[in-house]
Amino acid sequence: MFNLLRTALVATALIAGAGAVHAATGQQAPYGSAAAGAYADRQITIDAGTKWVNVNNGETVAFNVNGKSFTWHFETLHNEERFDLARIAPAGVEVGMVTVYVASNPLYRG
């Protein structure tokens, strides 16, 4: 009984958290969602010479751009995805023309 109650509470918290993100942005996040920097699996520095970055679906990455940073958890619906980093960068963070290539999650590869 305790495990069932705990599972229900965790599921409710996760659903409420997802709703809060959706309500805060007013739109769905087709490429994942913003995350706390403490949860980053790795960091990527974006500079004037950066043209693309490679990440894995399910990975959380902290991006450092000209002294500013943001962290993103990548979660796409497709096995592989490609999009402009500017689509997920917060307002005030100029990332330039950088393409993000999202590879399928290595945990689920055959």
C-alpha positions, 0 to 999 in steps of 0.5 A, spaced: 500 500 500 505 504 501 509 503 495 502 504 491 501 511 495 508 513 493 508 511 486 501 516 485 505 521 489 511 521 485 507 521 478 502 527 480 508 531 482 511 529 475 505 531 471 504 537 475 511 539 474 510 538 466 504 542 467 508 548 470 513 548 465 508 548 459 504 554 463 510 558 464 512 558 456 505 557 453 507 552 448 510 545 448 517 544 448 518 539 442 526 538 443 525 537 451 525 542 456 530 547 460 533 544 466 537 546 472 545 546 471 546 541 477 543 536 473 547 537 466 551 530 464 556 535 460 558 542 458 558 545 451 562 552 450 559 556 444 563 561 441 564 564 434 567 558 431 561 553 433 557 551 427 554 545 430 553 541 437 552 533 437 548 531 443 544 524 445 536 524 446 535 523 453 542 527 455 542 534 459 547 539 457 549 546 460 551 551 454 556 556 456 555 562 451 559 569 452 559 568 460 551 566 460 549 559 461 543 555 460 541 548 461 537 543 456 534 536 457 534 533 450 527 529 449 525 529 442 520 524 439 524 522 433 530 517 433 534 523 430 533 530 430 536 537 427 534 544 429 537 551 430 540 552 438 537 559 438 530 555 438 531 553 445 536 558 448 533 563 453 532 570 451 538 574 451 543 569 450 545 570 443 548 563 440 549 565 433 547 560 427 549 553 431 545 547 429 544 542 434 544 534 432 540 530 436 542 522 436 538 517 438 539 515 445 545 510 446 541 506 451 536 504 446 540 502 440 540 495 438 
